[in-house]
Amino acid sequence: MKTLNVFAHPEKNSFNGALFQTAQDVFSANGHEVKVSDLYRMGFNPVSDRANFQSVKDPAYFKQQVEEVYATVNDSFADDIEAELQKLEWCDLLILQFPLWWFSMPAILKGWVDRVFAAERVYGRGKWYDSGVFAGKKAMLSLTTGSGADSYDVDGLHGDIHRILYPINHGILRFVGFDVLPPFISWSPAHVSDEDRRAELLRYRSTLDAIEELSPITYPSLDEYDGRLKLKVPVVK
């Protein structure tokens, strides 16, 4: 299996860094191929603009999707974007490793998505969800939180963690075709003991050892929606 681990934390010695390194160690030990994108150490630029491209479709007015389609046809993405696209197309499994900041991804990781998930190359022309470019590939979030698990229950102060992660799991990863595995969540590692953190790393190691057996999150398929993109059988609220 070919794995791509994308890491978004400014401190490499953080607990996120330990999770990131654990994934590399496990996959290498199990004979899988590993590539990484350590966004902060790479100095990855998260700002999406004309710097994404080596060519110009419309010099008078910038519309990113138009330029992405043009760059796909003309093989003219900027070198940093092309390198990330090739990693993404190469992998069988994508893992996004990050701390939950303001109920979402850090800006550098969202910028990676904004720049790399390019129209025509990664999605478009009916290539989305279960008909997406990356259909048959898997993706998983590995993240840490500041608060404990109880606060992210359905009745917790912060709300259901799965609803919080839905825009990433469904709106980004599933949108481009990935089978999305259940997230690995390390609850509040800054507020537990060293022993608990070591146990959490072992739990992550066990999860990764068995990752090929994990069942993805179940989402409705495209044929369950009508022409208005609404479910043919409405959800009972």
GIJO-V765658 format. One record per residue. N is the residue number from 1. RES is the residue in three letters. PHI is phi in radians with two decimals (NA if undefined). PSI is psi in radians with two decimals (999 if undefined). OMEGA is omega as a letter, one per 40 degrees, with the letter a starting at -180 (* if undefined). Layout:
((N;RES;PHI;PSI;OMEGA) (N;RES;PHI;PSI;OMEGA))
This chain:
((1;MET;NA;2.44;i) (2;LYS;-1.78;2.12;a) (3;THR;-2.05;2.44;i) (4;LEU;-2.09;2.10;i) (5;ASN;-1.91;2.04;i) (6;VAL;-1.81;2.13;a) (7;PHE;-2.01;2.21;a) (8;ALA;-2.26;1.47;i) (9;HIS;-2.66;2.35;a) (10;PRO;-1.21;-0.33;a) (11;GLU;-1.95;1.94;a) (12;LYS;-1.18;-0.40;i) (13;ASN;-1.59;0.21;i) (14;SER;-1.25;3.02;i) (15;PHE;-1.14;-0.60;i) (16;ASN;-1.02;-0.71;i) (17;GLY;-1.09;-0.66;i) (18;ALA;-1.15;-0.69;i) (19;LEU;-1.12;-0.75;i) (20;PHE;-1.04;-0.80;i) (21;GLN;-1.19;-0.64;i) (22;THR;-1.04;-0.75;i) (23;ALA;-1.08;-0.77;i) (24;GLN;-1.06;-0.77;a) (25;ASP;-1.11;-0.80;a) (26;VAL;-1.13;-0.84;a) (27;PHE;-1.15;-0.69;i) (28;SER;-1.13;-0.77;a) (29;ALA;-1.12;-0.52;a) (30;ASN;-1.57;0.13;i) (31;GLY;1.47;0.22;i) (32;HIS;-1.52;2.72;i) (33;GLU;-1.46;2.47;a) (34;VAL;-2.27;2.26;i) (35;LYS;-2.20;2.66;a) (36;VAL;-2.32;2.71;i) (37;SER;-2.27;1.74;i) (38;ASP;-1.62;1.59;a) (39;LEU;-1.06;-0.74;a) (40;TYR;-1.19;-0.79;a) (41;ARG;-1.18;-0.48;i) (42;MET;-1.31;-0.29;a) (43;GLY;1.15;0.64;a) (44;PHE;-1.09;2.30;i) (45;ASN;-1.49;2.01;a) (46;PRO;-1.47;-0.07;a) (47;VAL;-1.44;2.11;a) (48;SER;-1.65;2.05;a) (49;ASP;-2.79;-2.74;a) (50;ARG;-1.13;-0.30;i) (51;ALA;-1.15;-0.19;i) (52;ASN;-1.20;-0.27;a) (53;PHE;-2.29;2.64;i) (54;GLN;-1.73;-0.10;a) (55;SER;-2.27;2.95;a) (56;VAL;-2.32;2.19;i) (57;LYS;-1.48;-0.85;a) (58;ASP;-2.28;1.74;a) (59;PRO;-1.25;-0.25;a) (60;ALA;-1.55;-0.44;a) (61;TYR;-2.60;2.15;a) (62;PHE;-1.60;2.02;i) (63;LYS;-2.18;2.01;a) (64;GLN;-1.04;-0.78;a) (65;GLN;-1.10;-0.67;i) (66;VAL;-1.07;-0.77;a) (67;GLU;-1.21;-0.57;i) (68;GLU;-1.17;-0.74;i) (69;VAL;-1.08;-0.77;i) (70;TYR;-1.10;-0.75;i) (71;ALA;-1.17;-0.60;i) (72;THR;-1.11;-0.79;a) (73;VAL;-1.19;-0.63;a) (74;ASN;-1.78;0.11;i) (75;ASP;0.90;0.94;a) (76;SER;-2.33;0.61;i) (77;PHE;-1.24;2.66;i) (78;ALA;-1.01;2.67;a) (79;ASP;-1.00;-0.71;a) (80;ASP;-1.17;-0.62;i) (81;ILE;-1.27;-0.75;i) (82;GLU;-1.05;-0.69;i) (83;ALA;-1.08;-0.74;i) (84;GLU;-1.23;-0.67;i) (85;LEU;-1.06;-0.73;a) (86;GLN;-1.16;-0.65;i) (87;LYS;-1.09;-0.78;a) (88;LEU;-1.10;-0.74;i) (89;GLU;-1.24;-0.46;a) (90;TRP;-1.31;-0.64;a) (91;CYS;-1.33;2.68;i) (92;ASP;-1.67;-0.46;a) (93;LEU;-2.36;2.24;i) (94;LEU;-1.94;2.25;i) (95;ILE;-2.09;2.22;i) (96;LEU;-1.79;2.06;a) (97;GLN;-1.91;2.09;a) (98;PHE;-2.83;2.79;i) (99;PRO;-1.50;2.51;i) (100;LEU;-1.30;1.95;i) (101;TRP;-2.02;2.16;i) (102;TRP;0.87;0.78;i) (103;PHE;1.12;0.46;i) (104;SER;-2.79;-2.85;i) (105;MET;-1.44;2.69;i) (106;PRO;-1.01;2.65;a) (107;ALA;-1.00;-0.62;a) (108;ILE;-1.14;-0.59;i) (109;LEU;-1.33;-0.71;i) (110;LYS;-1.09;-0.65;i) (111;GLY;-1.13;-0.62;i) (112;TRP;-1.06;-0.78;i) (113;VAL;-1.10;-0.82;a) (114;ASP;-0.99;-0.68;a) (115;ARG;-1.53;-0.61;a) (116;VAL;-1.60;-0.57;a) (117;PHE;-1.41;1.33;a) (118;ALA;-1.55;2.45;i) (119;ALA;-1.02;2.48;a) (120;GLU;1.38;-0.75;i) (121;ARG;-1.38;-0.67;a) (122;VAL;-1.99;-0.43;i) (123;TYR;-2.79;2.94;i) (124;GLY;2.08;2.82;i) (125;ARG;0.96;0.82;i) (126;GLY;1.44;0.01;i) (127;LYS;-1.62;1.60;i) (128;TRP;-2.77;2.80;a) (129;TYR;0.87;-2.28;a) (130;ASP;-1.23;-0.13;i) (131;SER;-1.84;0.33;a) (132;GLY;-1.29;2.89;a) (133;VAL;-0.99;-0.64;a) (134;PHE;-1.75;0.41;i) (135;ALA;-0.99;2.34;a) (136;GLY;1.65;-0.25;i) (137;LYS;-1.64;2.85;a) (138;LYS;-2.08;2.68;i) (139;ALA;-2.49;2.64;a) (140;MET;-2.60;2.48;i) (141;LEU;-1.61;2.36;i) (142;SER;-2.16;2.09;a) (143;LEU;-2.52;2.84;i) (144;THR;-2.06;2.71;i) (145;THR;-2.11;2.86;i) (146;GLY;-1.52;-0.57;a) (147;SER;-1.82;2.92;a) (148;GLY;-1.34;2.99;a) (149;ALA;-1.06;-0.65;a) (150;ASP;-1.04;-0.62;a) (151;SER;-1.25;-0.22;i) (152;TYR;-1.89;0.29;i) (153;ASP;-1.27;2.96;i) (154;VAL;-0.97;-0.63;a) (155;ASP;-1.81;0.28;i) (156;GLY;-1.43;2.86;a) (157;LEU;-0.99;-0.72;a) (158;HIS;-1.51;-0.22;a) (159;GLY;1.62;2.93;a) (160;ASP;-1.05;2.10;a) (161;ILE;-1.04;-0.54;a) (162;HIS;-1.27;-0.54;i) (163;ARG;-1.24;-0.63;i) (164;ILE;-1.12;-0.70;a) (165;LEU;-1.48;-0.17;a) (166;TYR;-0.98;-0.75;i) (167;PRO;-1.06;-0.48;i) (168;ILE;-1.47;-0.90;a) (169;ASN;-1.10;-0.84;a) (170;HIS;-1.63;-0.78;a) (171;GLY;-1.33;-0.34;i) (172;ILE;-2.00;-1.10;a) (173;LEU;-1.23;-0.88;i) (174;ARG;-1.19;-0.58;a) (175;PHE;-0.97;-0.66;a) (176;VAL;-1.67;0.15;i) (177;GLY;1.93;-0.20;a) (178;PHE;-1.07;2.51;i) (179;ASP;-1.38;2.09;a) (180;VAL;-1.67;2.06;i) (181;LEU;-1.39;2.72;i) (182;PRO;-0.99;2.46;a) (183;PRO;-1.20;2.60;i) (184;PHE;-1.70;2.07;a) (185;ILE;-2.07;2.13;i) (186;SER;-1.73;1.95;a) (187;TRP;-1.43;2.05;i) (188;SER;0.85;0.94;a) (189;PRO;-1.13;-0.38;i) (190;ALA;-1.24;-0.24;a) (191;HIS;-2.06;0.38;i) (192;VAL;-2.16;3.04;a) (193;SER;-1.37;2.86;i) (194;ASP;-1.02;-0.67;i) (195;GLU;-1.07;-0.75;i) (196;ASP;-1.14;-0.66;i) (197;ARG;-1.17;-0.69;i) (198;ARG;-1.10;-0.70;i) (199;ALA;-1.13;-0.64;i) (200;GLU;-1.16;-0.67;i) (201;LEU;-1.14;-0.64;i) (202;LEU;-1.16;-0.67;i) (203;ARG;-1.09;-0.70;i) (204;TYR;-1.16;-0.74;i) (205;ARG;-1.02;-0.76;i) (206;SER;-1.13;-0.69;i) (207;THR;-1.08;-0.78;a) (208;LEU;-1.22;-0.61;i) (209;ASP;-1.03;-0.57;a) (210;ALA;-1.85;0.30;a) (211;ILE;-1.14;-0.50;a) (212;GLU;-1.26;-0.24;i) (213;GLU;-1.72;-0.12;a) (214;LEU;-1.23;2.43;i) (215;SER;-1.55;2.38;i) (216;PRO;-1.25;2.85;i) (217;ILE;-1.08;2.42;a) (218;THR;-1.56;2.11;i) (219;TYR;-2.10;2.66;i) (220;PRO;-1.03;2.53;i) (221;SER;-1.46;2.88;a) (222;LEU;-1.04;-0.59;a) (223;ASP;-1.30;-0.05;i) (224;GLU;-1.56;0.01;a) (225;TYR;-1.93;2.63;i) (226;ASP;-1.61;-3.00;a) (227;GLY;-1.13;-0.31;i) (228;ARG;-1.59;0.08;a) (229;LEU;1.10;0.62;i) (230;LYS;-2.01;2.57;i) (231;LEU;-1.03;2.35;i) (232;LYS;-1.15;-0.60;i) (233;VAL;-1.88;1.81;a) (234;PRO;-1.04;2.58;i) (235;VAL;-1.28;2.33;i) (236;VAL;-1.35;2.08;a) (237;LYS;-1.62;999;*))
